[in-house]
Amino acid sequence: MGEQVSDGGRKTAKAARTAAAAGPASAKKAAPARKTPAKKATAEKATAEKAAAKKSAGKKAAADKAAPARKPAAKKASAKSAKKAATAKSSAALKKAPAPRKQVVAPKKATASVPAAPAKTVAAHPQGESRTALVRRARRINRELAEVYPYAHPELDFENPFQLVVATVLSAQTTDLRVNQTTPALFAKYPAPEDLAAADPEEVEEILRPTGFFRAKTKSVIGLSKALVEQFGGEVPGRLEDLVKLPGVGRKTAFVVLGNAFGRPGITVDTHFQRLVRRWKWTDETDPDKIEAAVGALFPKSDWTDLSHHVIWHGRRICHARKPACGACPIAPLCPAYGEGETDPEKAKKLLKYEKAGQPGQRLKPPQAYLDAGGRPAPPLGAG
């Protein structure tokens, strides 16, 4: 019995040692391993970084997904801004640009005796008109005026070149009518250059007083008479370069004498002529010599003298300086200045002068053609 206990005790002790030796490994295998604090922190950090990266990737993907939707809105806003800027620029340009001048179109054709009603549409301004178109329009105006004034003539009474040159000098700053009423007494007393050259200035001044500026005019007519006697044998020269050497004689006076006393073409640029050719846009020049050259280039030289008569007659009878009778103008369709004057036909008719209004003309002794056309001679000085 005692021996058995001893063996059993040894087995029990051996088993205990074996269990003690195997115990840690078994416990390690059975229970999950515990992480140390350092390893645990590293693992948590890695997990946090991974979560942050995943979150960032999610945000980027969402942003990329939303970007196409926002892009058109931005593009639309940009287009709207550009359109607004363009509108503002256009408005500024419109404000800066001057308002176009309103033009009225002339009636198709009117005559001084039977005026037509004016049209109410806008007329095309000849600005930018070609040279060819200008020449055609200018010549057509002259043809129309030739039909209206077929009896046009110089409106100074004269019987010879000497009387014409003296009368033309006296016509400065006064009307041809006043000159025509004054020269009969002058030529009755001083019929030739020799007579006027030897005249008493005070006596001549008294005769010329009604013409205005009579002292200066007396000096001019006596001076040119002396020049004719001393330089040209008492004869009026027929050359431009000789005529302009006479006291009181300029290019205008010289062309009046050359065209009407010698039959040599010339353009007479008086105040009426200057006004009308600018209204008709034949030239923008203001200097008489430049006007003469510009207008002369539009017409054949053979037309120059009659052209001067037509334009001057129209300026005195219809196309007045202050208030043109546009409603009674026969060349209204060709005039770019139509509408500057009275366009109502009945009111315009009251603005007409001389024979167009049934009144006397400027000459005491007009040509027969003028009388045949219904013109009336002017009364002498002091009559009526």
C-alpha positions as CSV (number, residue, x, y, z in Angstrom):
1,M,0.0,0.0,0.0
2,G,2.9,2.3,0.9
3,E,4.7,1.6,-2.4
4,Q,1.6,2.4,-4.4
5,V,1.3,5.8,-2.9
6,S,4.9,6.6,-3.7
7,D,4.5,5.8,-7.4
8,G,1.3,7.7,-7.6
9,G,3.0,10.7,-5.9
10,R,5.8,10.6,-8.5
11,K,3.3,10.6,-11.4
12,T,1.4,13.4,-9.9
13,A,4.6,15.5,-9.5
14,K,5.7,14.7,-13.1
15,A,2.3,15.6,-14.4
16,A,2.4,18.8,-12.5
17,R,5.8,19.7,-14.0
18,T,4.6,18.9,-17.4
19,A,1.5,21.0,-16.9
20,A,3.6,23.8,-15.6
21,A,5.9,23.6,-18.7
22,A,3.0,23.4,-21.1
23,G,0.8,25.9,-19.3
24,P,2.3,29.2,-20.7
25,A,2.3,27.9,-24.3
26,S,-1.3,26.7,-24.0
27,A,-2.4,29.9,-22.4
28,K,-0.7,31.9,-25.1
29,K,-2.4,29.8,-27.8
30,A,-5.8,29.8,-26.2
31,A,-6.0,33.5,-25.3
32,P,-5.6,36.3,-28.0
33,A,-2.3,38.2,-27.7
34,R,-2.5,41.6,-26.0
35,K,-0.9,44.6,-27.9
36,T,1.5,46.8,-26.1
37,P,0.5,50.6,-25.7
38,A,3.1,51.7,-28.4
39,K,1.9,49.3,-30.9
40,K,-1.7,50.2,-30.1
41,A,-1.0,53.9,-30.7
42,T,0.7,53.2,-34.0
43,A,-2.2,51.2,-35.2
44,E,-4.7,53.8,-34.2
45,K,-2.7,56.5,-36.0
46,A,-2.5,54.4,-39.2
47,T,-6.3,53.9,-38.9
48,A,-6.9,57.6,-38.5
49,E,-4.7,58.5,-41.4
50,K,-6.5,55.9,-43.6
51,A,-9.9,57.3,-42.6
52,A,-8.7,60.9,-43.3
53,A,-7.4,59.9,-46.7
54,K,-10.6,58.1,-47.5
55,K,-12.6,61.1,-46.4
56,S,-10.5,63.4,-48.5
57,A,-10.9,61.2,-51.5
58,G,-14.6,61.2,-51.0
59,K,-14.7,65.0,-50.8
60,K,-12.6,65.3,-54.0
61,A,-14.8,62.9,-55.8
62,A,-17.9,64.9,-54.7
63,A,-16.2,68.1,-55.8
64,D,-15.3,66.6,-59.2
65,K,-18.9,65.4,-59.5
66,A,-20.3,68.8,-58.7
67,A,-17.8,70.8,-60.8
68,P,-19.5,70.2,-64.2
69,A,-22.7,71.5,-62.7
70,R,-21.1,74.7,-61.5
71,K,-19.1,75.4,-64.7
72,P,-22.0,76.3,-67.0
73,A,-23.3,78.6,-64.3
74,A,-19.9,80.4,-64.2
75,K,-19.8,80.5,-68.0
76,K,-23.3,81.9,-68.1
77,A,-22.4,84.6,-65.5
78,S,-19.3,85.5,-67.6
79,A,-21.4,85.8,-70.8
80,K,-23.9,87.9,-68.9
81,S,-21.1,90.2,-67.7
82,A,-19.7,90.5,-71.3
83,K,-23.2,91.3,-72.7
84,K,-23.7,93.9,-70.0
85,A,-20.3,95.5,-70.8
86,A,-21.1,95.6,-74.5
87,T,-24.5,97.2,-73.8
88,A,-22.9,99.8,-71.7
89,K,-20.2,100.5,-74.4
90,S,-22.9,100.8,-77.0
91,S,-25.0,103.2,-74.9
92,A,-21.9,105.3,-74.3
93,A,-21.2,105.4,-78.1
94,L,-24.8,106.4,-78.8
95,K,-24.6,109.2,-76.2
96,K,-21.3,110.4,-77.6
97,A,-22.4,110.3,-81.3
98,P,-24.2,113.5,-82.4
99,A,-27.8,113.2,-83.4
100,P,-28.2,113.1,-87.2
101,R,-29.5,116.2,-88.8
102,K,-33.1,115.8,-89.8
103,Q,-33.6,116.5,-93.5
104,V,-36.8,117.0,-95.4
105,V,-37.2,116.0,-99.0
106,A,-38.2,118.6,-101.5
107,P,-41.3,118.3,-103.7
108,K,-40.8,116.5,-107.0
109,K,-40.9,119.8,-108.9
110,A,-42.4,123.2,-108.3
111,T,-42.6,126.4,-110.2
112,A,-42.8,130.0,-108.9
113,S,-46.3,130.4,-110.4
114,V,-47.7,127.0,-109.5
115,P,-46.0,125.7,-106.3
116,A,-46.3,122.1,-105.4
117,A,-46.9,120.8,-101.9
118,P,-43.8,119.7,-100.1
119,A,-43.2,116.0,-99.4
120,K,-42.9,114.9,-95.8
121,T,-40.2,112.2,-96.1
122,V,-36.5,112.6,-95.4
123,A,-34.2,113.6,-98.2
124,A,-30.8,112.1,-98.9
125,H,-28.1,114.6,-98.2
126,P,-25.4,114.9,-101.0
127,Q,-22.7,114.4,-98.5
128,G,-20.2,112.0,-100.0
129,E,-21.5,112.8,-103.5
130,S,-19.2,111.7,-106.2
131,R,-17.6,114.2,-108.6
132,T,-19.6,112.9,-111.5
133,A,-22.9,113.1,-109.6
134,L,-22.0,116.7,-108.5
135,V,-21.3,117.8,-112.0
136,R,-24.6,116.2,-113.3
137,R,-26.6,117.8,-110.5
138,A,-25.0,121.2,-110.9
139,R,-25.6,121.3,-114.7
140,R,-29.2,120.1,-114.3
141,I,-29.8,123.0,-111.8
142,N,-28.5,125.4,-114.4
143,R,-30.7,123.9,-117.1
144,E,-33.8,124.1,-114.9
145,L,-33.0,127.8,-114.1
146,A,-32.5,128.5,-117.8
147,E,-36.1,127.4,-118.3
148,V,-37.4,129.5,-115.4
149,Y,-35.4,132.7,-116.4
150,P,-34.9,132.5,-120.2
151,Y,-34.8,136.3,-120.2
152,A,-32.0,136.6,-117.6
153,H,-29.7,139.5,-118.3
154,P,-27.4,141.9,-116.4
155,E,-29.6,144.0,-114.2
156,L,-27.6,147.2,-114.7
157,D,-28.7,149.8,-117.3
158,F,-25.8,150.5,-119.7
159,E,-25.3,151.4,-123.4
160,N,-21.5,150.9,-123.7
161,P,-18.6,149.3,-121.8
162,F,-17.7,152.5,-120.1
163,Q,-21.2,152.9,-118.6
164,L,-21.2,149.2,-117.5
165,V,-17.9,149.4,-115.7
166,V,-18.9,152.6,-113.9
167,A,-22.3,151.1,-113.0
168,T,-20.8,147.9,-111.7
169,V,-18.4,149.8,-109.4
170,L,-21.3,151.8,-108.1
171,S,-23.3,148.7,-107.3
172,A,-21.1,147.7,-104.4
173,Q,-23.1,147.7,-101.1
174,T,-26.4,148.7,-102.8
175,T,-29.0,147.4,-105.2
176,D,-28.8,147.4,-109.0
177,L,-32.2,149.3,-108.9
178,R,-30.6,152.1,-106.9
179,V,-27.7,152.3,-109.3
180,N,-30.0,152.3,-112.3
181,Q,-32.0,155.2,-110.8
182,T,-28.8,157.2,-110.2
183,T,-26.7,156.7,-113.3
184,P,-29.0,158.5,-115.8
185,A,-28.1,161.9,-114.2
186,L,-24.4,160.9,-114.0
187,F,-24.0,159.8,-117.6
188,A,-26.1,162.8,-118.9
189,K,-23.5,165.1,-117.3
190,Y,-20.4,163.0,-117.9
191,P,-21.0,160.8,-121.0
192,A,-17.3,159.8,-121.6
193,P,-14.2,158.9,-119.6
194,E,-12.6,162.2,-120.5
195,D,-15.6,164.1,-119.0
196,L,-15.7,162.1,-115.7
197,A,-11.9,162.3,-115.4
198,A,-12.1,166.1,-115.3
199,A,-15.2,166.3,-113.1
200,D,-15.5,168.2,-109.8
201,P,-15.5,165.5,-107.1
202,E,-18.1,167.5,-105.0
203,E,-20.5,167.6,-107.9
204,V,-20.1,163.8,-108.5
205,E,-20.5,163.1,-104.8
206,E,-23.9,164.9,-104.9
207,I,-25.1,162.8,-107.8
208,L,-23.9,159.5,-106.2
209,R,-25.2,160.2,-102.7
210,P,-28.2,157.9,-103.1
211,T,-26.0,154.9,-103.7
212,G,-24.3,155.0,-100.3
213,F,-20.5,155.3,-99.7
214,F,-20.6,158.1,-102.2
215,R,-17.2,159.6,-101.4
216,A,-15.3,156.4,-101.9
217,K,-17.3,155.7,-105.0
218,T,-16.7,159.1,-106.4
219,K,-12.9,158.6,-105.9
220,S,-13.1,155.2,-107.7
221,V,-15.1,156.3,-110.8
222,I,-13.0,159.5,-111.3
223,G,-9.8,157.5,-110.8
224,L,-10.8,154.7,-113.2
225,S,-11.8,157.4,-115.8
226,K,-8.4,159.0,-115.5
227,A,-6.7,155.6,-115.9
228,L,-8.8,154.8,-119.0
229,V,-7.7,158.2,-120.6
230,E,-4.1,157.9,-119.6
231,Q,-3.4,154.2,-120.1
232,F,-6.0,153.0,-122.7
233,G,-6.8,156.0,-124.8
234,G,-10.2,156.5,-123.2
235,E,-11.3,152.9,-124.2
236,V,-12.3,150.1,-121.8
237,P,-9.8,147.3,-122.2
238,G,-11.2,143.8,-123.0
239,R,-8.6,141.8,-121.0
240,L,-8.9,140.7,-117.4
241,E,-5.4,141.6,-116.5
242,D,-5.9,145.2,-117.7
243,L,-9.4,145.7,-116.1
244,V,-8.2,144.7,-112.6
245,K,-5.6,147.5,-112.8
246,L,-8.4,150.2,-112.8
247,P,-9.3,151.8,-109.4
248,G,-12.3,150.1,-107.8
249,V,-12.3,147.2,-110.3
250,G,-11.8,143.6,-109.0
251,R,-12.3,140.2,-110.6
252,K,-16.1,140.3,-110.1
253,T,-16.5,143.7,-111.8
254,A,-14.1,142.6,-114.6
255,F,-16.1,139.5,-115.3
256,V,-19.3,141.4,-115.5
257,V,-17.8,143.7,-118.1
258,L,-16.0,140.9,-120.0
259,G,-19.1,138.7,-120.2
260,N,-21.7,141.4,-120.9
261,A,-19.9,144.0,-122.9
262,F,-17.4,141.9,-124.8
263,G,-19.0,138.5,-124.9
264,R,-16.1,136.8,-123.1
265,P,-17.1,134.1,-120.6
266,G,-16.7,134.8,-116.9
267,I,-18.3,133.9,-113.6
268,T,-19.6,136.8,-111.4
269,V,-19.2,135.8,-107.8
270,D,-21.4,138.3,-106.0
271,T,-23.2,137.8,-102.6
272,H,-26.1,136.0,-104.2
273,F,-23.9,133.7,-106.1
274,Q,-21.7,132.8,-103.1
275,R,-24.8,132.0,-101.0
276,L,-26.5,129.8,-103.5
277,V,-23.6,127.7,-104.6
278,R,-22.8,126.8,-100.9
279,R,-26.5,126.0,-100.3
280,W,-26.4,123.7,-103.3
281,K,-23.2,122.1,-102.0
282,W,-21.3,122.9,-105.2
283,T,-18.4,124.1,-103.0
284,D,-17.7,124.8,-99.4
285,E,-15.2,127.6,-100.2
286,T,-15.8,131.1,-98.9
287,D,-13.1,133.1,-100.8
288,P,-14.6,134.5,-104.0
289,D,-11.6,133.5,-106.1
290,K,-11.7,129.9,-104.9
291,I,-15.5,129.8,-105.4
292,E,-15.0,131.0,-109.0
293,A,-12.4,128.3,-109.6
294,A,-14.5,125.5,-108.0
295,V,-17.7,126.4,-109.8
296,G,-16.0,127.1,-113.1
297,A,-14.6,123.5,-113.1
298,L,-18.2,122.1,-113.0
299,F,-19.3,123.8,-116.3
300,P,-18.0,124.4,-119.8
301,K,-16.5,127.8,-120.1
302,S,-19.2,128.8,-122.6
303,D,-21.8,128.5,-119.9
304,W,-20.1,130.8,-117.3
305,T,-21.8,134.1,-118.1
306,D,-25.4,132.8,-118.4
307,L,-24.8,130.6,-115.4
308,S,-24.0,133.7,-113.4
309,H,-27.2,135.4,-114.5
310,H,-29.3,132.4,-113.7
311,V,-27.9,132.0,-110.2
312,I,-28.0,135.7,-109.3
313,W,-31.6,136.0,-110.6
314,H,-32.7,133.0,-108.6
315,G,-31.0,134.4,-105.4
316,R,-32.8,137.8,-105.9
317,R,-36.3,136.4,-106.6
318,I,-36.7,133.1,-104.8
319,C,-33.7,131.9,-102.8
320,H,-33.4,134.8,-100.4
321,A,-30.7,135.1,-97.8
322,R,-32.9,135.3,-94.7
323,K,-36.0,133.4,-95.7
324,P,-35.9,131.4,-98.9
325,A,-39.2,130.6,-100.6
326,C,-38.6,126.8,-100.6
327,G,-42.2,126.0,-101.2
328,A,-42.2,128.0,-104.5
329,C,-38.7,126.9,-105.7
330,P,-38.6,125.2,-109.1
331,I,-35.3,123.3,-108.3
332,A,-36.4,122.2,-104.8
333,P,-35.9,118.4,-105.6
334,L,-32.2,119.2,-106.4
335,C,-31.5,121.3,-103.4
336,P,-29.9,119.8,-100.3
337,A,-30.9,122.9,-98.3
338,Y,-34.6,122.5,-99.0
339,G,-36.5,123.3,-95.8
340,E,-34.3,126.1,-94.6
341,G,-37.0,128.5,-95.7
342,E,-40.8,128.5,-95.9
343,T,-42.0,125.2,-97.4
344,D,-45.7,126.0,-97.4
345,P,-46.6,126.9,-101.0
346,E,-49.0,129.7,-100.2
347,K,-46.7,131.3,-97.7
348,A,-43.7,130.9,-99.9
349,K,-45.5,132.5,-102.8
350,K,-45.8,135.7,-100.7
351,L,-41.9,135.8,-100.4
352,L,-41.3,136.1,-104.2
353,K,-39.9,139.3,-105.6
354,Y,-39.8,141.3,-108.8
355,E,-41.6,139.8,-111.8
356,K,-42.2,136.5,-109.9
357,A,-44.4,138.5,-107.6
358,G,-45.9,140.7,-110.3
359,Q,-43.7,143.6,-109.3
360,P,-41.3,145.9,-111.3
361,G,-37.8,144.7,-112.0
362,Q,-34.5,146.5,-111.4
363,R,-33.8,148.0,-114.8
364,L,-35.4,151.2,-116.1
365,K,-34.6,150.1,-119.6
366,P,-34.7,146.3,-119.6
367,P,-34.2,144.1,-122.8
368,Q,-37.3,143.4,-124.9
369,A,-37.1,139.7,-124.1
370,Y,-37.7,140.6,-120.4
371,L,-40.7,142.7,-121.3
372,D,-42.1,140.0,-123.6
373,A,-41.9,137.5,-120.7
374,G,-44.1,139.7,-118.5
375,G,-41.4,141.7,-116.8
376,R,-42.0,145.3,-115.8
377,P,-39.4,148.2,-115.9
378,A,-38.4,149.8,-112.7
379,P,-39.6,153.4,-112.0
380,P,-37.1,156.3,-112.2
381,L,-35.6,157.8,-109.0
382,G,-38.2,159.8,-107.1
383,A,-41.2,158.3,-109.0
384,G,-44.1,157.0,-106.9
